[in-house]
């Protein structure tokens, strides 16, 4: 068997340390955004950024009797505003079970429904 050299061991250790620094959460001062528990507010969340602002997209798939909805929430004051959704099919239910976003000059948010 071949043993790992001390140099490789150090490089792996440094790599693991750097990877762990990239996924830190602030547990002493968490950012809490409240919404209706019955709507499953917060089922999915996305961090979102444009050239001018940073915010969080939050889904509530059971909002409005199960139709669902998504919100734009500010980082600084935790205020959330509903995002207007263009619904293609009137039988849509549970919008917000899946979310995807594209940051940049043109804001694009995609939300899907299983129905």
C-alpha positions as CSV (number, residue, x, y, z in Angstrom):
1,X,0.0,0.0,0.0
2,X,1.0,3.5,-0.7
3,X,0.8,6.1,2.0
4,X,-0.2,9.7,1.5
5,X,2.6,12.2,1.7
6,X,2.4,15.0,4.4
7,X,2.1,17.6,1.6
8,X,-1.1,15.9,0.2
9,X,-2.5,15.6,3.7
10,X,-2.0,19.3,4.3
11,X,-3.5,20.3,0.9
12,X,-6.6,18.2,1.6
13,X,-6.9,19.7,5.1
14,X,-6.7,23.2,3.7
15,X,-9.2,22.3,1.0
16,X,-11.7,21.1,3.5
17,X,-11.3,24.2,5.7
18,X,-11.9,26.5,2.7
19,X,-15.0,24.5,1.7
20,X,-16.4,24.8,5.2
21,X,-15.9,28.6,5.3
22,X,-18.1,28.9,2.2
23,X,-21.2,27.4,3.8
24,X,-21.5,29.4,7.0
25,X,-24.8,30.5,8.6
26,X,-25.2,33.2,11.1
27,X,-26.7,31.2,14.0
28,X,-26.3,34.0,16.5
29,X,-28.4,36.6,14.5
30,X,-30.7,34.6,12.2
31,X,-32.7,36.5,9.5
32,X,-36.3,35.4,10.2
33,X,-39.2,36.2,7.8
34,X,-42.7,35.4,9.0
35,X,-45.6,34.3,6.8
36,X,-48.7,32.3,7.0
37,X,-48.0,28.7,8.3
38,X,-51.1,27.4,6.6
39,X,-49.9,28.6,3.2
40,X,-46.6,26.7,3.7
41,X,-44.9,30.1,3.5
42,X,-41.2,29.4,3.1
43,X,-41.5,26.0,1.5
44,X,-38.8,27.1,-1.1
45,X,-36.5,30.1,-0.9
46,X,-33.9,31.6,-3.2
47,X,-31.4,34.3,-2.7
48,X,-31.7,36.8,-5.5
49,X,-29.6,39.7,-6.7
50,X,-29.8,42.4,-9.3
51,X,-27.4,45.3,-10.0
52,X,-29.4,47.5,-7.6
53,X,-30.7,45.2,-4.8
54,X,-30.6,41.9,-3.0
55,X,-33.7,40.0,-1.9
56,X,-35.2,36.6,-1.2
57,X,-37.8,34.8,-3.2
58,X,-40.2,32.9,-0.9
59,X,-42.9,30.4,-2.0
60,X,-46.2,29.7,-0.4
61,X,-47.6,26.8,-2.4
62,X,-51.0,26.5,-0.5
63,X,-51.8,30.3,-0.6
64,X,-55.2,31.3,-2.0
65,X,-57.0,27.9,-1.4
66,X,-54.1,25.9,-2.8
67,X,-53.3,28.0,-5.9
68,X,-50.0,29.1,-4.4
69,X,-47.9,32.2,-4.7
70,X,-44.4,33.6,-4.4
71,X,-43.1,36.7,-2.6
72,X,-40.2,39.1,-2.9
73,X,-38.8,39.7,0.6
74,X,-36.3,42.4,1.5
75,X,-33.1,41.5,3.4
76,X,-33.0,44.7,5.5
77,X,-36.6,44.9,6.9
78,X,-38.1,41.5,6.1
79,X,-41.1,43.0,4.4
80,X,-42.6,40.7,1.7
81,X,-44.6,41.7,-1.3
82,X,-46.4,39.2,-3.6
83,X,-45.0,38.7,-7.1
84,X,-47.6,38.8,-9.8
85,X,-47.7,35.5,-11.6
86,X,-48.9,34.9,-15.2
87,X,-50.9,31.7,-14.9
88,X,-51.2,29.8,-18.2
89,X,-53.7,27.2,-17.1
90,X,-56.7,28.0,-14.8
91,X,-56.5,24.6,-13.1
92,X,-53.0,25.3,-11.7
93,X,-52.5,24.4,-8.0
94,X,-49.6,24.7,-5.6
95,X,-47.5,27.3,-7.5
96,X,-44.2,27.5,-5.7
97,X,-43.4,23.9,-5.1
98,X,-40.4,24.5,-7.4
99,X,-38.5,27.7,-7.9
100,X,-35.6,28.8,-10.1
101,X,-34.1,32.3,-10.7
102,X,-31.7,34.0,-13.0
103,X,-30.0,37.1,-11.6
104,X,-28.5,39.8,-13.8
105,X,-29.8,42.7,-15.9
106,X,-33.1,41.0,-16.7
107,X,-34.8,39.4,-13.7
108,X,-36.2,35.9,-14.4
109,X,-38.0,33.8,-11.9
110,X,-39.6,30.4,-12.8
111,X,-42.1,28.7,-10.6
112,X,-43.8,25.4,-11.3
113,X,-46.9,23.5,-10.3
114,X,-47.5,19.7,-10.4
115,X,-51.1,20.2,-11.6
